[in-house]
């Protein structure tokens, strides 16, 4: 999610167009692009509010990479200068010793003028961003960081299912993950209605797909489920109202609501979700949509902890693996920010 959304809103032909001109260097096991996987060398920078960053948080936790890849967490809001480390003492990241993520982008390129986005992985010795290509980051955590995966880590990107995962994930990205933004930031009625239609057509397609299967691809949780979950987790709190995606609430779509609750109650998903940060970010930062900056008091989130009955469809969340242990204390979402943790 870009910290320059207000200045680089992406309106082209009266439709929202996401800036995807990322720093796309890859950190690989063989270091073929100059960035070898090394424990302790890199720092993952995230904002809990951001769905793209939330995916990286989930994948890192499911794979047990906490000891190899440290994580810095920004506050939920930002200004045009970028995400800031206002949750840390003195407003400074304790490892990178910077106040804003922008500083790490400028260390990579002093003339950097593109979106300053999370998630981003920073090379600690140089203080420079290596990559902010959110789609590749999680795939590489699964496939390039295997030396540092915990014992029992699930295979989120199994080789024999990659084509199907990629196909489903691309449809979800186009019509759902990015589709809610296309509706929310539409510049005309017609562009809004087009995005709205594609969004709910795809959600109906996903409901049909998930009616008789527990997960999107195969019998276990994969990258495809991680990518869909973070949008569903924000749907009723933000997208239904703030982005005018109001044909139905998630809680009014029985299959997707049960699917989302199933994942939410799986270690690594709900316990990385911060509803307070989510609402604070969208309603306070998007002043072009919500000029008063007032954050809604609702909705009631207690339903996330209710039974879902998805176990009856079979499937094993972690395959031959095991659930991750509880989050390390410094990375726990405050209980008051999430009904599942209270």
C-alpha positions as CSV (number, residue, x, y, z in Angstrom):
1,X,0.0,0.0,0.0
2,X,1.5,3.3,-1.1
3,X,2.2,6.1,1.3
4,X,1.8,8.5,-1.6
5,X,-1.8,7.5,-2.5
6,X,-3.1,11.0,-2.0
7,X,-0.6,12.6,-4.3
8,X,-0.3,9.8,-6.8
9,X,-4.0,8.7,-6.7
10,X,-3.7,6.7,-9.9
11,X,-6.6,8.3,-11.8
12,X,-6.1,7.5,-15.5
13,X,-9.1,7.6,-17.8
14,X,-11.2,8.3,-14.7
15,X,-10.3,4.8,-13.3
16,X,-8.0,3.8,-10.5
17,X,-4.7,2.3,-11.7
18,X,-2.3,1.0,-9.1
19,X,1.3,2.1,-9.4
20,X,3.1,-1.3,-9.7
21,X,6.6,0.1,-10.6
22,X,8.3,-1.6,-7.7
23,X,11.9,-2.2,-6.7
24,X,11.8,-5.8,-7.8
25,X,15.2,-7.2,-6.9
26,X,14.9,-10.7,-5.4
27,X,16.6,-12.2,-2.4
28,X,17.5,-15.8,-3.4
29,X,19.2,-18.8,-1.9
30,X,22.0,-18.6,-4.6
31,X,22.3,-14.8,-4.5
32,X,22.0,-14.6,-8.2
33,X,20.8,-11.0,-8.1
34,X,23.3,-9.9,-5.6
35,X,21.1,-10.4,-2.6
36,X,21.7,-13.9,-1.0
37,X,19.4,-15.2,1.7
38,X,21.2,-14.7,5.0
39,X,19.8,-15.0,8.5
40,X,19.8,-11.6,10.3
41,X,20.8,-9.6,7.2
42,X,17.4,-8.2,6.2
43,X,14.4,-6.6,7.9
44,X,10.8,-6.9,6.7
45,X,9.0,-3.6,7.1
46,X,5.2,-3.8,7.4
47,X,2.1,-2.0,8.5
48,X,-0.6,-4.1,10.0
49,X,-3.2,-1.9,8.4
50,X,-2.1,-2.8,4.9
51,X,-3.5,-6.0,3.2
52,X,-0.4,-6.5,1.1
53,X,1.8,-6.3,4.1
54,X,-0.5,-8.4,6.2
55,X,0.2,-11.3,3.7
56,X,3.9,-11.1,4.3
57,X,3.3,-11.1,8.1
58,X,1.1,-14.2,7.8
59,X,3.6,-16.1,5.5
60,X,6.6,-15.2,7.6
61,X,4.8,-16.5,10.7
62,X,3.5,-19.7,9.1
63,X,7.0,-20.5,7.9
64,X,8.6,-19.7,11.2
65,X,11.1,-17.1,9.8
66,X,11.0,-14.9,12.9
67,X,14.6,-15.8,13.8
68,X,16.0,-15.3,10.4
69,X,14.1,-12.2,9.2
70,X,13.3,-9.5,11.7
71,X,10.2,-7.4,11.3
72,X,9.6,-3.6,11.8
73,X,6.1,-2.4,12.2
74,X,5.0,1.1,11.3
75,X,2.0,2.9,12.6
76,X,-1.3,2.7,10.8
77,X,-1.3,6.2,9.3
78,X,1.1,8.3,7.2
79,X,1.5,11.5,5.4
80,X,3.0,12.3,2.0
81,X,6.5,11.6,3.4
82,X,5.7,7.9,4.0
83,X,5.0,5.4,6.7
84,X,6.6,6.3,10.0
85,X,7.8,4.2,13.0
86,X,5.6,6.0,15.5
87,X,4.9,2.8,17.5
88,X,8.6,2.5,18.5
89,X,10.2,4.4,21.3
90,X,11.2,7.8,20.1
91,X,9.5,7.2,16.8
92,X,12.7,5.4,15.5
93,X,13.0,1.8,14.2
94,X,15.3,0.1,16.7
95,X,17.3,-1.8,14.0
96,X,17.4,0.6,11.0
97,X,17.5,3.8,13.2
98,X,15.2,5.7,10.9
99,X,12.0,7.6,11.5
100,X,10.3,6.9,8.2
101,X,10.4,4.2,5.6
102,X,11.2,6.8,3.0
103,X,14.7,7.1,4.4
104,X,15.4,3.5,3.4
105,X,14.1,4.1,-0.2
106,X,16.3,7.1,-0.5
107,X,19.3,5.2,0.6
108,X,18.7,2.8,-2.3
109,X,18.0,5.6,-4.7
110,X,18.5,9.3,-3.7
111,X,16.3,10.3,-6.5
112,X,13.5,7.8,-5.8
113,X,10.2,9.3,-6.8
114,X,7.8,6.3,-6.9
115,X,5.4,5.0,-4.3
116,X,6.8,4.2,-0.9
117,X,5.0,1.0,-0.1
118,X,4.8,-1.9,2.4
119,X,5.8,-4.6,2.6
120,X,9.4,-3.7,1.9
121,X,12.6,-5.7,2.7
122,X,15.6,-3.6,3.8
123,X,19.2,-4.7,3.7
124,X,20.3,-3.9,7.3
125,X,24.0,-3.2,6.7
126,X,23.4,-0.6,4.0
127,X,20.0,0.5,5.2
128,X,18.6,0.4,1.7
129,X,15.4,-1.2,0.4
130,X,16.0,-4.3,-1.6
131,X,12.4,-5.0,-2.8
132,X,8.9,-3.8,-2.3
133,X,7.4,-6.2,-4.8
134,X,4.7,-7.6,-2.6
135,X,3.6,-10.5,-4.7
136,X,7.2,-11.9,-5.2
137,X,8.2,-11.3,-1.5
138,X,5.8,-14.0,-0.2
139,X,6.6,-16.5,-2.9
140,X,10.3,-16.1,-2.2
141,X,9.8,-16.5,1.5
142,X,8.2,-19.9,0.6
143,X,10.7,-21.1,-2.0
144,X,14.1,-19.3,-1.4
145,X,14.2,-19.1,2.4
146,X,13.7,-22.9,3.0
147,X,16.9,-23.3,4.9
148,X,15.4,-21.2,7.7
149,X,11.9,-22.6,7.7
150,X,10.7,-24.0,11.0
151,X,10.3,-27.7,11.5
152,X,6.8,-28.5,10.4
153,X,6.4,-25.4,8.2
154,X,3.6,-25.9,5.6
155,X,4.3,-25.8,1.9
156,X,2.3,-22.7,0.8
157,X,3.4,-22.9,-2.8
158,X,3.6,-26.6,-3.7
159,X,5.3,-27.1,-7.1
160,X,2.6,-29.4,-8.5
161,X,-0.1,-26.8,-7.8
162,X,1.8,-23.6,-8.8
163,X,0.1,-23.0,-12.1
164,X,-3.4,-23.3,-10.5
165,X,-2.4,-21.1,-7.5
166,X,-1.0,-18.5,-9.9
167,X,-4.2,-18.5,-12.0
168,X,-6.5,-18.2,-9.0
169,X,-4.4,-15.6,-7.3
170,X,-4.3,-13.4,-10.4
171,X,-8.1,-13.5,-10.7
172,X,-8.4,-12.7,-7.0
173,X,-5.9,-9.9,-7.3
174,X,-7.5,-8.3,-10.4
175,X,-11.1,-8.4,-9.3
176,X,-11.0,-8.6,-5.5
177,X,-7.7,-7.4,-3.9
178,X,-7.4,-4.5,-6.3
179,X,-11.0,-4.5,-7.3
180,X,-12.1,-2.9,-4.0
181,X,-9.7,-0.1,-4.7
182,X,-11.0,0.3,-8.2
183,X,-14.5,0.8,-6.8
184,X,-13.4,3.0,-3.9
185,X,-11.2,5.4,-5.9
186,X,-13.3,5.4,-9.1
187,X,-13.5,8.8,-10.7
188,X,-16.9,8.3,-12.5
189,X,-20.1,6.5,-11.9
190,X,-19.5,4.2,-14.8
191,X,-15.9,3.2,-13.7
192,X,-17.3,2.5,-10.2
193,X,-20.1,0.4,-11.4
194,X,-17.8,-1.6,-13.6
195,X,-15.4,-2.4,-10.7
196,X,-18.3,-3.1,-8.4
197,X,-19.8,-5.6,-10.9
198,X,-16.5,-7.4,-11.4
199,X,-15.9,-7.5,-7.7
200,X,-19.1,-9.2,-6.8
201,X,-19.1,-11.4,-9.8
202,X,-15.7,-12.7,-8.6
203,X,-16.9,-13.1,-5.0
204,X,-19.9,-15.1,-6.3
205,X,-17.4,-17.2,-8.3
206,X,-15.3,-17.7,-5.2
207,X,-18.4,-18.7,-3.2
208,X,-19.2,-21.4,-5.8
209,X,-15.6,-22.6,-5.8
210,X,-15.5,-22.9,-2.0
211,X,-18.9,-24.4,-1.5
212,X,-17.6,-27.9,-1.5
213,X,-13.9,-27.4,-0.9
214,X,-12.2,-26.1,2.2
215,X,-9.4,-24.2,0.5
216,X,-9.0,-22.4,-2.9
217,X,-6.4,-24.8,-4.4
218,X,-5.7,-28.4,-3.2
219,X,-6.4,-29.8,0.3
220,X,-4.2,-27.4,2.3
221,X,-3.7,-23.7,2.9
222,X,-1.7,-22.1,0.1
223,X,-0.5,-18.7,-1.1
224,X,-3.9,-18.3,-2.8
225,X,-5.8,-18.4,0.5
226,X,-3.4,-16.0,2.1
227,X,-3.9,-13.5,-0.7
228,X,-7.7,-13.6,-0.5
229,X,-8.0,-13.7,3.3
230,X,-6.5,-10.2,3.9
231,X,-9.1,-8.6,1.7
232,X,-12.0,-10.5,3.3
233,X,-10.7,-9.5,6.7
234,X,-11.1,-5.9,5.8
235,X,-14.4,-6.2,3.9
236,X,-17.0,-5.3,6.5
237,X,-14.8,-2.9,8.5
238,X,-13.7,-0.9,5.5
239,X,-14.6,-1.8,2.0
240,X,-18.3,-2.3,2.4
241,X,-18.8,1.3,3.5
242,X,-15.6,3.3,2.8
243,X,-15.2,1.9,-0.7
244,X,-18.9,1.6,-1.5
245,X,-18.7,-2.2,-2.0
246,X,-22.1,-2.5,-0.5
247,X,-24.1,-5.2,-2.4
248,X,-23.5,-7.5,0.5
249,X,-21.4,-7.6,3.6
250,X,-19.0,-10.5,4.0
251,X,-21.2,-11.7,6.9
252,X,-24.1,-11.9,4.4
253,X,-22.2,-14.2,2.1
254,X,-22.5,-17.6,3.9
255,X,-19.7,-19.5,2.1
256,X,-17.1,-16.8,2.1
257,X,-18.0,-15.8,5.7
258,X,-17.5,-19.3,6.9
259,X,-14.3,-19.7,4.9
260,X,-12.9,-16.4,6.2
261,X,-13.7,-17.4,9.8
262,X,-12.0,-20.8,9.3
263,X,-8.8,-19.0,8.3
264,X,-9.2,-16.3,10.9
265,X,-9.3,-19.0,13.6
266,X,-6.2,-20.7,12.2
267,X,-2.9,-19.7,13.9
268,X,-1.1,-17.1,11.8
269,X,-4.2,-15.4,10.3
270,X,-6.5,-13.9,13.0
271,X,-3.7,-13.4,15.4
272,X,-1.9,-11.1,12.9
273,X,-5.1,-9.1,12.1
274,X,-5.4,-5.6,13.8
275,X,-8.8,-4.2,13.2
276,X,-8.0,-0.9,15.0
277,X,-5.0,-0.3,12.7
278,X,-7.1,-1.3,9.7
279,X,-9.9,1.2,10.4
280,X,-7.5,4.0,11.5
281,X,-5.6,3.8,8.3
282,X,-8.4,3.8,5.7
283,X,-10.6,6.3,7.4
284,X,-7.9,8.7,8.5
285,X,-5.6,8.7,5.5
286,X,-8.1,8.7,2.7
287,X,-9.3,12.2,3.2
288,X,-10.4,12.5,-0.4
289,X,-13.0,9.9,0.4
290,X,-13.5,10.6,4.1
291,X,-12.7,14.3,4.6
292,X,-13.7,14.4,8.3
293,X,-11.3,11.6,9.2
294,X,-13.9,10.2,11.5
295,X,-13.4,6.4,12.2
296,X,-16.6,4.4,12.5
297,X,-17.2,2.8,15.8
298,X,-18.5,-0.4,14.2
299,X,-19.0,-3.0,13.0
300,X,-19.5,-5.7,15.7
301,X,-16.5,-8.0,15.2
302,X,-17.5,-10.8,17.6
303,X,-18.7,-13.0,14.8
304,X,-15.2,-13.7,13.7
305,X,-14.9,-16.1,16.7
306,X,-18.0,-18.1,16.0
307,X,-18.1,-21.7,14.7
308,X,-17.8,-22.1,11.0
309,X,-18.2,-25.9,10.4
310,X,-15.8,-25.9,7.5
311,X,-13.9,-28.9,8.9
312,X,-16.7,-31.1,7.5
313,X,-15.3,-30.4,4.0
314,X,-12.0,-32.2,4.8
315,X,-8.6,-30.8,4.1
316,X,-5.8,-30.3,6.5
317,X,-4.7,-26.7,7.1
318,X,-1.0,-27.4,7.3
319,X,-0.8,-30.6,5.3
320,X,1.9,-32.8,6.8
321,X,3.1,-29.7,8.8
322,X,2.1,-28.2,12.1
323,X,0.6,-24.9,13.3
324,X,3.0,-22.2,14.1
325,X,3.7,-21.4,17.8
326,X,2.2,-18.2,19.3
327,X,3.6,-14.9,18.1
328,X,6.7,-13.6,19.9
329,X,5.7,-11.1,22.5
330,X,7.0,-8.1,20.7
331,X,4.9,-8.9,17.6
332,X,1.6,-9.7,19.3
333,X,-1.5,-7.7,18.2
334,X,-3.0,-6.0,21.3
335,X,-6.0,-8.0,22.5
336,X,-8.2,-4.9,22.4
337,X,-7.6,-4.6,18.7
338,X,-9.0,-8.0,17.8
339,X,-12.0,-9.9,19.3
340,X,-10.3,-13.3,18.8
341,X,-7.5,-12.3,21.2
342,X,-9.6,-10.7,24.0
